[in-house]
Amino acid sequence: MTSRLHNLVIESVGTRIISGDLAAGDTMHSEHLETELQVSRSVAREAVRVLQSLGLVESVKRVGIRVLPETSWNVFDPSVIRWRLAAAGKGAQLRSLTELRSAVEPAAAELAARHAPSDLGAELMAVAAKMRSVGRAGDLQQFLDLDIHYHGLVLAASGNEMFARMQSMIAEVLRGRTDYGLMPERPHEEALQLHMDVADAISGGDPEAARTAMDKIMRRTMEEVGSVWADEPRIFTQLP
């Protein structure tokens, strides 16, 4: 029960901040959260600590809980990504994440072809084959689960722990594509084959082929969903 209420506060306040219902500079008080959401003081305070760790709020003595600007948000956190994908500006968020994937995943595939243990290569081949079967059958939910697992395996197989830690972030991107109707009823045959090509190149120890095939996957993704962000302005963040 405590865990559920804790998540309720985080989700409620987090989504309001990301959507703009609570603007930068707005202030709240823990007592108000306790009353509005019917939670204890300890639950409210712990939830606020989580929101602070995400860069969404700060506690200011004798002022309360102050909402921070977007430049302070931890944009790599899966919860922040999920909330942003559910907000009005989801196009810009999807663009940023897809461009990040396009930079990272081909490099991860190349490294995986150089360094992946044989068991990971074999698992990747099995998952790619299952994706093709499920994709052809039109089971998008099972395909999504396999797709998340597949891309997580590629990141892990790179042997780069920084890439591997991006798995949960990329999972939110893939879920967002499905949840917001940005996937075709059946994945295209070319996309299914490219996933097989990446797995085959990694399993066979061919770095150039692995990078090339993954780059084609990402370029295809950009083409398929690019219309979502066509009119979204780019975000230029000043360095501190």
KOLVEX-469319 format. One line per 8 residues: their letters; for each residue y, z, x of N, C-alpha, C. Coordinates in pm, whole numbers. Each point is the difference from the previous one (the first is absolute). Example, Ala and Ser with C-alpha at 12.3 -4.5 7.8 and 13.67 -1.06 7.14 Angstrom:
2
as = -569:780:1319:119:0:-89:120:0:90 | 105:-72:-35:119:6:82:109:73:-77
//
This chain:
240
mtsrlhnl = -120:0:83:120:0:-83:125:0:86 | 3:86:103:116:8:88:25:-133:69 | -109:-63:47:12:-129:67:55:-105:-95 | -46:1:-125:47:-99:-98:149:18:-28 | 42:125:-15:142:27:-27:86:-35:121 | -52:27:118:69:-33:123:25:-151:7 | -104:-79:-32:14:-145:1:94:-48:-109 | 0:71:-114:89:-36:-110:146:7:44
viesvgtr = 36:107:69:138:16:47:35:-110:100 | -89:-25:96:25:-101:102:19:-138:-65 | -91:-35:-92:7:-131:-66:126:-11:-85 | 32:105:-75:115:-4:-89:131:-17:76 | 20:83:101:125:-6:76:2:-124:89 | -111:-30:64:-6:-115:89:33:-130:-71 | -60:-22:-116:25:-125:-73:144:-8:-48 | 59:113:-37:139:-2:-45:96:-33:114
iisgdlaa = -32:48:119:85:-31:115:-13:-148:38 | -123:-48:9:-22:-138:40:59:-98:-101 | -9:33:-129:52:-88:-104:152:3:-11 | 62:103:59:144:12:-7:49:91:-112 | -94:53:-80:42:95:-104:65:124:63 | -49:36:117:68:103:81:58:-72:121 | 132:-2:10:66:-78:105:24:84:124 | 21:-66:111:32:69:125:122:90:-20
gdtmhseh = -14:124:42:108:97:-15:-16:90:-122 | -82:-42:-97:-25:86:-116:-71:128:47 | 23:108:-71:-64:126:36:-82:55:-117 | -104:72:36:-86:68:-97:-17:144:49 | -56:81:-86:-36:135:38:-146:24:-33 | -67:74:83:-141:27:-20:-25:60:-138 | 92:86:-45:-17:64:-131:-3:-103:-113 | 81:-106:15:2:-104:-103:-133:-74:-5
letelqvs = -57:-27:119:-130:-67:5:-108:86:-64 | 7:130:28:-98:93:-56:5:-3:-153 | 122:0:-53:17:2:-146:-38:-134:-62 | 51:-108:58:-22:-133:-58:-148:-38:1 | -69:29:111:-137:-44:16:-102:110:-27 | 50:118:-35:-87:112:-36:-99:33:113 | 56:23:120:-82:34:116:54:128:62 | -80:61:84:40:124:65:97:-29:116
rsvareav = 65:106:47:93:-16:112:-72:-50:125 | -120:52:24:-73:-40:121:-40:-148:-6 | -39:-48:-118:-36:-141:-16:123:-88:22 | 113:38:-58:122:-79:15:45:-5:145 | -5:114:68:44:4:139:-90:-82:91 | -131:5:-22:-92:-78:82:21:-149:-24 | 24:-39:-125:26:-140:-31:128:-48:68 | 102:84:-1:126:-35:67:-22:-19:150
rvlqslgl = -85:83:60:-30:-16:143:-65:-136:28 | -88:-43:-91:-62:-132:16:106:-110:-12 | 88:12:-98:106:-99:-19:94:-3:121 | 22:116:61:80:5:123:-70:-77:112 | -131:16:11:-74:-68:105:3:-152:-19 | 22:-45:-122:10:-143:-29:142:-53:19 | 92:90:33:139:-40:21:77:-27:-128 | -50:52:-113:66:-26:-128:105:105:-33
vesvkrvg = -20:122:45:95:108:-31:19:90:122 | 103:81:-7:20:106:98:47:125:-73 | -36:116:51:45:126:-58:126:44:71 | 105:21:-76:129:40:56:36:139:-51 | 23:90:91:29:139:-38:122:7:-90 | -13:75:-108:104:23:-101:40:-126:-75 | -73:-109:19:27:-124:-73:-120:-37:-88 | -118:3:60:-122:-34:-73:-79:-109:70
irvlpets = -70:-77:-78:-84:-108:53:79:-130:-14 | 37:-57:111:86:-120:-2:-84:-125:22 | 24:-101:-82:-70:-129:13:58:-77:118 | -87:-53:85:42:-74:119:5:-150:-27 | 78:-74:78:9:-145:-19:-127:-72:45 | -13:-123:-40:-119:-80:30:-26:-12:149 | 107:5:81:-17:-13:145:-77:117:60 | -14:110:-75:-74:117:49:-146:1:-43
wnvfdpsv = -38:-88:-94:-135:4:-54:-104:-40:104 | -117:61:-10:-112:-39:85:-68:-120:-68 | 46:-120:34:-43:-120:-71:-144:-40:33 | -63:66:98:-139:-29:32:-97:89:-77 | 51:100:-69:-90:90:-73:-56:-70:-125 | -131:10:-23:-60:-68:-115:62:38:-135 | 39:126:-17:61:39:-127:135:-68:-20 | 81:-5:104:130:-68:-8:-22:-148:-29
irwrlaaa = -97:-61:65:-30:-141:-24:-40:-21:-146 | -87:85:-51:-46:-13:-139:117:13:-97 | 87:98:22:115:19:-88:96:-119:8 | 19:-53:119:91:-115:15:-57:-124:-66 | -131:-17:6:-62:-116:-65:7:11:-152 | 16:121:-51:11:20:-145:144:-7:-48 | 96:-7:92:141:2:-36:54:-142:-15 | 126:-10:-38:60:-131:-29:4:-91:122
gkgaqlrs = 14:59:119:11:-81:120:-132:-26:69 | -108:-10:-80:-133:-15:62:-14:-129:81 | 79:-102:-34:-9:-126:73:36:17:147 | 110:70:26:44:23:137:-101:85:75 | -58:100:-68:-100:84:64:-125:-80:34 | -43:-84:-92:-119:-82:24:24:-97:115 | 119:-56:7:34:-91:110:-7:73:134 | 62:116:9:2:75:126:-142:32:46
ltelrsav = -83:43:-94:-136:39:35:-86:-120:36 | 19:-111:-70:-78:-120:30:40:-56:136 | 128:4:32:44:-45:132:-54:91:109 | -6:129:-27:-58:93:98:-148:-31:20 | -71:-21:-110:-142:-36:11:-18:-129:81 | 89:-96:-23:-11:-129:68:17:15:151 | 76:100:40:19:25:143:-116:77:61 | -56:93:-77:-99:93:55:-144:-51:-13
epaaaela = -37:-50:-117:-142:-27:-24:-59:-113:86 | 73:-109:28:-58:-98:94:-26:60:139 | 94:86:46:-20:66:130:-119:95:-6 | -16:71:-113:-114:91:-15:-132:-78:0 | -1:-117:-65:-121:-81:-4:-37:-49:140 | 100:-40:76:-25:-44:138:-58:113:84 | 59:118:-11:-51:115:76:-141:36:-45 | -24:-9:-131:-134:32:-51:-104:-95:59
arhapsdl = 35:-128:13:-94:-96:58:-29:32:146 | 95:64:65:-20:36:141:-76:131:16 | 21:94:-92:-43:136:27:-92:63:-105 | -16:-61:-117:-73:67:-107:-146:23:35 | -53:120:-27:-144:24:16:-79:-92:-92 | -121:-31:35:-81:-96:-76:-24:46:-144 | -10:133:-21:-27:46:-136:120:-24:-92 | 122:11:56:118:-29:-81:8:-148:-33
gaelmava = -34:-84:97:0:-143:-25:-99:-38:-108 | -117:62:3:-103:-29:-100:44:49:-138 | 64:115:-6:48:53:-129:108:-91:-57 | 87:-49:86:107:-89:-45:-58:-128:-59 | -102:-55:63:-66:-119:-53:-60:27:-138 | -62:116:-15:-63:34:-128:105:16:-110 | 112:64:33:107:20:-98:61:-134:-39 | 24:-88:98:56:-132:-29:-91:-80:-92
akmrsvgr = -131:7:24:-96:-71:-85:2:55:-143 | 10:133:-12:6:62:-132:130:-37:-71 | 110:-8:76:128:-41:-58:-10:-139:-60 | -67:-91:71:-12:-137:-50:-80:-2:-130 | -108:76:-4:-83:4:-121:77:59:-117 | 65:113:23:74:69:-107:122:-81:-42 | 69:-61:98:117:-81:-31:-35:-118:-88 | -110:-67:30:-44:-113:-81:-36:42:-142
agdlqqfl = -46:124:-13:-37:52:-133:122:45:-80 | 116:12:67:123:38:-70:15:148:-26 | -73:84:73:12:145:-16:112:49:94 | 124:-1:-50:115:29:86:4:145:48 | -48:94:-83:5:140:43:-96:26:115 | -121:-52:-11:-95:16:111:46:-79:122 | 60:-116:-25:52:-79:111:110:77:73 | 87:67:-76:107:79:60:-58:109:89
dldihyhg = -100:72:-50:-62:107:79:-58:-55:130 | -64:-115:-8:-59:-61:119:109:-51:95 | 106:-56:-58:110:-52:82:67:112:80 | 20:115:-65:57:116:68:-91:44:114 | -129:4:-29:-97:40:103:-2:-101:115 | 5:-127:-34:-5:-107:101:118:12:97 | 120:8:-54:118:3:88:7:131:78 | -48:108:-61:-10:126:74:-97:-11:116
lvlaasgn = -111:-70:-20:-97:-20:108:59:-80:115 | 76:-104:-32:62:-80:106:95:85:83 | 81:80:-67:93:88:72:-75:100:88 | -106:60:-57:-78:98:76:-74:-65:116 | -49:-122:-22:-77:-70:103:86:-44:118 | 133:3:-18:88:-39:110:-7:99:116 | -42:123:-28:-2:103:103:138:57:28 | 98:-36:-84:137:50:14:24:102:-111
emfarmqs = 16:126:37:10:105:-102:126:-12:-84 | 106:-62:55:122:-20:-77:-25:-103:-111 | -69:-108:32:-36:-98:-102:-90:65:-105 | -98:76:44:-96:61:-93:70:91:-101 | 106:67:43:70:92:-90:82:-73:-106 | 12:-132:11:72:-78:-100:-87:-34:-121 | -126:42:3:-94:-39:-105:48:43:-139 | 44:125:-14:40:50:-131:125:-71:-51
miaevlrg = 89:-36:92:120:-74:-37:-36:-138:-54 | -88:-70:71:-41:-134:-43:-79:7:-129 | -76:107:-20:-73:17:-125:95:3:-119 | 115:67:14:97:5:-108:58:-138:-29 | 20:-81:104:51:-135:-19:-100:-83:-80 | -127:9:40:-103:-77:-69:-16:45:-146 | 8:132:-23:-7:51:-137:119:-52:-81 | 117:0:63:121:-46:-69:-12:-144:-44
rtdyglmp = -56:-86:84:-17:-141:-36:-86:-14:-126 | -106:78:-7:-88:-7:-116:63:65:-122 | 59:117:18:58:74:-113:114:-76:-67 | 75:-79:76:115:-70:-56:-28:-148:-24 | -130:-33:-12:-39:-134:-43:32:-110:98 | -4:31:130:34:-99:102:-125:-61:64 | -114:27:-58:-125:-60:47:-47:-102:-103 | -56:-114:45:-58:-95:-96:-123:61:-66
erpheeal = -42:-59:-112:-118:52:-71:-122:2:90 | -9:-99:85:-105:-5:102:66:-36:133 | -32:75:106:56:-34:131:-35:-144:36 | 94:-67:66:-22:-140:39:-114:-10:101 | -73:-108:-11:-116:-20:87:41:-2:147 | 116:-58:28:47:-5:139:22:142:54 | 59:87:-82:24:138:42:-131:72:27 | -98:-23:-86:-130:64:19:-64:-47:131
qlhmdvad = 12:-130:27:-58:-54:122:72:53:124 | 132:15:-10:76:51:114:-41:143:35 | -30:80:-102:-47:136:28:-136:-5:72 | -83:-95:-40:-127:-18:71:26:-45:143 | 97:-89:19:31:-52:133:47:111:94 | 85:90:-52:47:112:82:-118:87:41 | -83:34:-97:-115:86:28:-95:-65:100 | -22:-130:-17:-90:-73:90:56:-3:141
aisggdpe = 132:-20:12:62:-6:133:-3:137:68 | 23:106:-78:-6:135:58:-142:32:42 | -95:-28:-88:-140:27:32:-46:-82:120 | 52:-123:12:-41:-87:110:82:13:126 | 100:90:-3:81:23:120:91:-116:35 | 64:-62:-102:91:-113:23:142:42:-39 | 79:56:93:132:55:-32:96:-103:-58 | 4:-119:58:95:-102:-46:-30:-42:-144
aartamdk = -129:-20:-30:-37:-39:-135:28:111:-100 | -21:125:41:27:114:-88:148:9:-34 | 85:-13:101:145:5:-23:44:-116:-89 | -49:-120:28:41:-117:-75:-39:11:-147 | -123:43:-26:-46:12:-139:77:108:-75 | 25:113:65:76:107:-67:145:-44:-23 | 57:-73:93:135:-51:-19:5:-93:-121 | -103:-82:-19:-6:-88:-117:-9:81:-129
imrrtmee = -76:110:2:-8:87:-118:138:52:-36 | 73:47:100:131:59:-26:101:-105:-45 | -5:-119:61:92:-106:-42:-29:-43:-144 | -127:-3:-35:-36:-33:-138:52:107:-96 | -13:126:40:51:110:-82:150:-13:-21 | 72:-32:106:146:-16:-10:34:-110:-101 | -74:-110:4:25:-111:-92:-30:39:-145 | -106:77:-20:-43:36:-135:96:95:-69
vgsvwade = 57:93:74:82:104:-64:148:-11:36 | 37:-100:79:139:-11:46:101:-13:-113 | -41:-55:-114:94:-15:-112:49:134:-52 | -79:107:22:36:133:-50:127:51:67 | 19:-37:126:117:52:72:104:-108:30 | -12:-117:-62:88:-112:32:148:34:-13 | 35:81:-98:142:32:-25:39:138:50 | -91:67:70:30:135:48:73:-6:134
priftqlp = 115:69:10:72:1:128:-79:77:105 | 19:-39:126:-65:71:109:72:131:26 | -75:96:55:54:133:26:23:14:150 | 125:18:38:35:16:141:37:147:23 | -81:67:78:18:143:23:66:22:135 | 106:79:0:69:31:124:-84:98:83 | -6:-25:129:-70:93:87:83:126:18 | -65:116:17:76:124:18:74:-1:132
//
